[in-house]
Amino acid sequence: MTTASVPLSVVIAATHPWPELEMTLDSLWGQLQQQHGELIIAGRDRHAMPADFDRRFPGVIFLQVPAASIFILRALAAQRAKGDIIAMTEDHCRLAPNWCEKLLEGHRKFPEAAIVGGTVENGSPHALIDWANFFIAHGPMIGPAQSGEVEHVSLAGVAFKRAALPKDMPTDGLTEMLFVRELRAAGARLFTLGELSLDHVQSYGFWQTFPVHYHNGRCIAGLRRSSLNSSDLLLRIASCFILPAFLLARSTFGVLRKRRLYKELLFSFPLMALLACFHAVGEFVGYCAGPGISPNKLS
């Protein structure tokens, strides 16, 4: 990474075709300019952007990396960042109007924090499969949330202190979930700022949602596999048989603790159970055979 020269860098790995990214940029660009920050987008195809992109978003750094996984895109964008604080979000998120301000405020309020995150809400509320997808991935991270130290943060929009990120990114990219676990194991501290929020706008359609959860599970397990010894690997493989129940319980009780969205949780629960099973099958295959092409199937 280069020498820090801006207060905030926002990194986006863009895997969806335009105009999906437009929603994210429209919610981000003005407030990022107010904070004198920079935006770095890493995507597979620069030519997919509209002709007026540079006029609408002057100064955006775009890194074109054909056929790269989302993890490689994210790592390359983060490596290019110059900010004291480096925030990462997704190309299908709608950010609160004060998102950038609150990210910086969170790191000022908690100077000991390696990572500051916030709450996430479902921006695709019209289909049960989208609620099920949201609850499995983000259920425990919905609002309200108390500000303070936590064990987990929402990775849909999270801000790292520059020193918390590796100087040399892994060749297979930055897998945030595994990386944050490593940081915690090394003693890094995570904090949530309750006023920091975003909407996660994601709808794959009914049938396509299931393979996405399979690929997510296989990717996580496959990338973790190389760091496990034989006995730990066997234990992880065996744990896949109880993993659906664990995922379902974590998501369900995470939502129930927030005392809201009871109806959505109830009606989407059977679909949540199916998605948890697809994820568990993916992890089983990943531990047995590695990540395969799954990293390139995620977005």
GUVOKOL-831527 format. One line per field, with one value per residue (C-alpha): residue in one letter; chain; x, y, z. Coordinates in pm, 1 decimal, decimal comma. Example, Ala and Ser with C-alpha at 12.3 -4.5 7.8 and 13.67 -1.06 7.14 Angstrom:
// residues 2
aa = [A_S]
ch = [A_A]
c1 = [1230,0_1367,0]
c2 = [-450,0_-106,0]
c3 = [780,0_714,0]
This chain:
// residues 299
aa = [M_T_T_A_S_V_P_L_S_V_V_I_A_A_T_H_P_W_P_E_L_E_M_T_L_D_S_L_W_G_Q_L_Q_Q_Q_H_G_E_L_I_I_A_G_R_D_R_H_A_M_P_A_D_F_D_R_R_F_P_G_V_I_F_L_Q_V_P_A_A_S_I_F_I_L_R_A_L_A_A_Q_R_A_K_G_D_I_I_A_M_T_E_D_H_C_R_L_A_P_N_W_C_E_K_L_L_E_G_H_R_K_F_P_E_A_A_I_V_G_G_T_V_E_N_G_S_P_H_A_L_I_D_W_A_N_F_F_I_A_H_G_P_M_I_G_P_A_Q_S_G_E_V_E_H_V_S_L_A_G_V_A_F_K_R_A_A_L_P_K_D_M_P_T_D_G_L_T_E_M_L_F_V_R_E_L_R_A_A_G_A_R_L_F_T_L_G_E_L_S_L_D_H_V_Q_S_Y_G_F_W_Q_T_F_P_V_H_Y_H_N_G_R_C_I_A_G_L_R_R_S_S_L_N_S_S_D_L_L_L_R_I_A_S_C_F_I_L_P_A_F_L_L_A_R_S_T_F_G_V_L_R_K_R_R_L_Y_K_E_L_L_F_S_F_P_L_M_A_L_L_A_C_F_H_A_V_G_E_F_V_G_Y_C_A_G_P_G_I_S_P_N_K_L_S]
ch = [A_A_A_A_A_A_A_A_A_A_A_A_A_A_A_A_A_A_A_A_A_A_A_A_A_A_A_A_A_A_A_A_A_A_A_A_A_A_A_A_A_A_A_A_A_A_A_A_A_A_A_A_A_A_A_A_A_A_A_A_A_A_A_A_A_A_A_A_A_A_A_A_A_A_A_A_A_A_A_A_A_A_A_A_A_A_A_A_A_A_A_A_A_A_A_A_A_A_A_A_A_A_A_A_A_A_A_A_A_A_A_A_A_A_A_A_A_A_A_A_A_A_A_A_A_A_A_A_A_A_A_A_A_A_A_A_A_A_A_A_A_A_A_A_A_A_A_A_A_A_A_A_A_A_A_A_A_A_A_A_A_A_A_A_A_A_A_A_A_A_A_A_A_A_A_A_A_A_A_A_A_A_A_A_A_A_A_A_A_A_A_A_A_A_A_A_A_A_A_A_A_A_A_A_A_A_A_A_A_A_A_A_A_A_A_A_A_A_A_A_A_A_A_A_A_A_A_A_A_A_A_A_A_A_A_A_A_A_A_A_A_A_A_A_A_A_A_A_A_A_A_A_A_A_A_A_A_A_A_A_A_A_A_A_A_A_A_A_A_A_A_A_A_A_A_A_A_A_A_A_A_A_A_A_A_A_A_A_A_A_A_A_A_A_A_A_A_A_A]
c1 = [0,0_106,9_159,0_-166,7_-278,2_-658,6_-879,9_-1100,1_-1074,2_-1382,5_-1315,8_-1575,7_-1531,1_-1776,1_-1903,8_-2256,1_-2325,1_-2423,8_-2662,2_-2663,2_-2349,9_-2522,4_-2741,3_-2434,9_-2243,6_-2540,6_-2570,0_-2193,3_-2035,3_-2158,0_-2089,8_-1747,7_-1653,8_-1758,8_-1513,2_-1235,5_-1211,6_-1125,5_-1314,9_-1146,8_-1350,3_-1203,7_-1411,0_-1386,7_-1489,3_-1425,7_-1610,7_-1934,0_-1954,0_-2169,6_-2013,2_-2071,0_-1919,4_-1605,0_-1810,6_-2050,9_-1782,7_-1461,4_-1148,2_-1272,9_-994,3_-1109,2_-896,5_-991,3_-905,6_-1076,0_-1203,1_-1088,4_-1281,0_-1447,4_-1172,3_-893,7_-1079,0_-1121,3_-755,7_-624,4_-849,4_-748,1_-381,8_-422,8_-598,6_-427,0_-665,4_-600,1_-932,3_-1015,0_-1382,7_-1520,2_-1872,5_-2053,9_-2186,2_-2543,7_-2566,0_-2749,0_-2560,2_-2715,5_-2661,2_-2417,5_-2237,7_-1892,9_-1922,8_-2023,4_-1738,6_-1485,7_-1674,4_-1666,1_-1289,1_-1251,3_-1488,1_-1310,5_-942,7_-849,2_-1068,9_-908,4_-1249,5_-1572,8_-1900,3_-2267,7_-2612,3_-2757,7_-3118,9_-3288,6_-3322,5_-3505,7_-3816,8_-4072,2_-4004,1_-3972,1_-3661,6_-3492,8_-3584,7_-3447,1_-3127,1_-3092,6_-3162,0_-2910,6_-2638,3_-2709,7_-2988,0_-2789,9_-2660,5_-2993,4_-3070,2_-3107,0_-2757,7_-2571,9_-2244,0_-1943,0_-1707,4_-1845,4_-1730,7_-1872,0_-1936,1_-2138,0_-1900,4_-2141,3_-1997,5_-1695,8_-1404,0_-1050,3_-770,2_-495,0_-256,5_-507,7_-486,1_-194,2_76,9_104,9_-229,3_-269,5_-247,7_-595,3_-738,4_-889,4_-1160,7_-1300,1_-1473,1_-1163,3_-934,1_-1142,8_-1136,2_-756,9_-743,7_-961,5_-747,6_-443,3_-605,4_-760,9_-1072,6_-1399,9_-1660,5_-2011,1_-2148,5_-2525,0_-2594,6_-2399,6_-2629,3_-2688,2_-2945,7_-2839,2_-3019,2_-2982,9_-3227,5_-3100,3_-3442,8_-3582,5_-3378,8_-3047,9_-3034,5_-2968,3_-2648,2_-2515,1_-2529,0_-2365,2_-2079,7_-2044,1_-2009,9_-1765,1_-1556,6_-1528,3_-1436,7_-1210,6_-1003,7_-986,5_-883,6_-515,7_-464,6_-608,8_-420,6_-566,5_-755,7_-902,0_-1004,4_-1187,7_-1358,9_-1470,8_-1605,7_-1801,5_-1937,7_-2103,6_-2376,4_-2489,6_-2404,4_-2756,7_-2901,6_-2626,5_-2675,3_-3049,6_-3030,7_-2773,5_-2983,2_-3315,2_-3208,6_-3005,7_-3322,1_-3544,8_-3309,2_-3386,9_-3762,7_-3877,8_-3945,1_-4126,5_-4365,4_-4089,7_-3883,6_-4173,1_-4279,7_-3926,3_-3808,2_-3855,8_-3654,1_-3387,7_-3357,7_-3307,9_-3045,3_-2860,4_-2851,9_-2712,4_-2445,1_-2353,5_-2324,6_-2096,5_-1873,9_-1861,4_-1745,0_-1502,1_-1333,6_-1312,4_-1213,2_-1115,2_-1288,4_-1304,6_-1463,3_-1679,1_-1478,5_-1564,1_-1933,1_-1975,0_-2074,0]
c2 = [0,0_356,8_630,1_750,5_1090,7_1097,6_1046,0_780,0_537,7_342,6_19,2_-158,6_-488,2_-455,8_-783,2_-680,1_-510,4_-147,8_-1,8_-197,9_-15,2_315,5_284,1_241,2_528,5_765,9_703,5_731,7_984,5_1315,1_1230,3_1086,3_1414,2_1603,2_1393,8_1450,0_1076,7_862,8_584,2_281,8_37,0_-290,4_-459,9_-710,4_-479,9_-104,8_-81,8_-192,2_150,9_417,3_676,4_957,6_768,8_986,7_1305,2_1194,3_1052,5_1242,8_1110,3_759,4_505,5_203,7_-108,4_-349,2_-711,2_-949,9_-1283,0_-1203,6_-1329,3_-1082,4_-1157,0_-1064,5_-751,3_-642,4_-707,4_-512,9_-216,8_-214,5_-234,3_79,8_274,2_572,0_632,3_634,0_446,5_195,9_108,9_-177,7_-213,9_-403,7_-298,1_-376,4_-166,2_161,0_359,7_588,8_961,0_994,6_663,9_810,6_1058,6_783,3_555,2_821,9_908,5_544,1_526,4_853,2_730,6_393,5_466,1_114,9_-39,1_-226,4_-251,0_-53,2_-179,4_-97,9_-239,7_-371,3_-381,0_-575,5_-357,8_-633,5_-689,4_-807,4_-1184,3_-1453,1_-1599,1_-1259,8_-1240,6_-1591,9_-1498,0_-1182,5_-1351,0_-1632,2_-1389,3_-1084,5_-1156,6_-1100,0_-766,9_-586,6_-287,7_-172,3_-219,2_-76,2_96,5_-78,3_-372,4_-683,0_-1025,4_-989,6_-701,5_-675,9_-717,7_-556,3_-220,8_-217,4_17,5_-98,3_102,8_103,0_-84,0_-369,6_-466,0_-672,3_-482,6_-767,8_-909,6_-1287,0_-1400,7_-1555,7_-1227,6_-1094,7_-1317,6_-1077,6_-1329,7_-1546,3_-1245,0_-1082,1_-1410,5_-1412,7_-1052,3_-1135,3_-1438,3_-1209,4_-973,3_-711,6_-539,2_-497,8_-230,8_-153,0_198,1_178,1_484,7_342,0_168,1_56,9_-132,2_-461,0_-477,0_-828,0_-1044,3_-1337,8_-1478,3_-1794,9_-2069,6_-1886,7_-1809,2_-2172,9_-2223,1_-1891,1_-2028,6_-2352,0_-2158,7_-1938,7_-2245,0_-2418,0_-2104,0_-2049,4_-2411,5_-2449,5_-2143,7_-2245,1_-2602,4_-2530,9_-2399,8_-2711,3_-3018,9_-3363,9_-3398,4_-3047,7_-3112,4_-3431,3_-3246,3_-2971,9_-3227,6_-3399,2_-3065,7_-3007,6_-3252,4_-3026,0_-2699,8_-2634,6_-2639,9_-2407,5_-2157,2_-2161,1_-2112,6_-1832,8_-1642,9_-1701,6_-1606,9_-1317,6_-1169,5_-1254,7_-1066,0_-748,6_-787,7_-706,6_-868,4_-1160,8_-1213,4_-1207,5_-1451,1_-1691,9_-1708,1_-1732,5_-1991,3_-2299,6_-2133,3_-2036,6_-2404,7_-2501,9_-2230,9_-2347,3_-2700,0_-2576,6_-2383,0_-2690,2_-2907,4_-2642,5_-2648,6_-3029,2_-3025,5_-2741,6_-2926,5_-3242,8_-3098,0_-2732,9_-2416,2_-2513,7_-2238,5_-2113,7_-1793,4_-1675,1_-1751,4_-1509,8_-1148,0]
c3 = [0,0_-63,3_194,8_349,9_224,6_259,4_565,7_405,9_116,1_7,0_-178,5_-392,7_-576,4_-866,7_-1006,7_-1110,3_-1443,1_-1456,9_-1348,8_-1020,7_-905,3_-980,0_-670,1_-449,7_-607,1_-595,7_-221,2_-164,3_-396,8_-255,5_107,9_25,0_-144,2_169,1_370,3_111,6_55,7_-243,3_-417,1_-569,8_-776,5_-896,3_-1165,3_-1443,9_-1728,2_-1737,0_-2068,2_-1897,4_-1735,5_-1905,0_-2132,4_-1880,6_-1585,0_-1560,1_-1581,1_-1308,4_-1079,0_-1154,3_-991,4_-924,3_-960,5_-1163,2_-1172,8_-1449,8_-1370,4_-1614,5_-1477,4_-1120,8_-819,2_-584,4_-329,5_-571,7_-682,3_-320,7_-237,0_-537,0_-462,7_-94,7_-190,6_-399,7_-122,6_42,0_330,2_702,7_721,5_447,5_414,6_209,6_83,6_-190,1_-528,2_-424,6_-107,6_-53,1_208,1_466,1_387,9_680,1_624,5_556,9_842,5_1084,5_973,8_1062,9_1380,8_1486,3_1457,4_1649,2_1919,5_1945,9_1872,8_1985,0_1713,6_1427,5_1259,1_1289,6_1144,2_1170,9_1109,0_783,9_665,7_388,4_80,6_-114,0_99,9_-157,2_-189,9_77,5_-86,5_-54,8_313,0_363,5_181,9_391,0_725,5_665,6_558,5_775,1_1025,2_1346,6_1210,5_1172,9_1390,8_1652,2_1788,6_2084,1_2010,0_2159,5_2131,6_1962,0_1844,1_1492,3_1254,3_937,0_643,6_397,7_504,7_731,3_795,2_875,8_1022,8_767,7_998,7_1036,9_669,0_536,7_351,8_104,1_0,4_-45,8_-407,6_-385,5_-258,8_61,9_206,4_462,6_686,4_728,9_754,1_1029,2_1223,5_1199,4_1321,6_1620,8_1703,2_1697,7_1949,6_1722,3_1856,8_1668,2_1737,7_1618,9_1587,9_1626,1_1408,9_1112,7_866,5_508,5_302,7_143,8_-191,9_-329,1_-521,2_-726,0_-803,4_-650,1_-817,0_-840,3_-466,9_-375,8_-582,1_-450,3_-95,3_-211,6_-373,3_-66,4_156,7_-77,6_-110,9_264,3_335,7_35,0_120,9_487,3_399,0_334,7_690,3_860,2_975,3_908,2_1235,9_1215,2_856,2_953,5_1236,1_999,3_752,4_1028,4_1150,9_814,2_915,7_1199,8_1024,2_887,1_1238,2_1361,9_1078,8_1120,9_1497,5_1470,4_1217,6_1390,0_1741,0_1603,8_1454,7_1751,1_1984,2_1790,0_1860,0_1509,7_1169,3_1332,0_1039,7_777,9_982,5_1030,9_667,4_527,1_783,6_557,6_282,7_534,7_629,7_264,5_210,2_522,7_379,4_47,3_234,8_439,7_127,5_-19,0_289,5_280,1_-82,6_-12,3_273,0_64,7_-271,9_-231,8_-356,7_-724,4_-933,4_-646,5_-577,5_-928,1_-878,0_-588,0_-622,4]
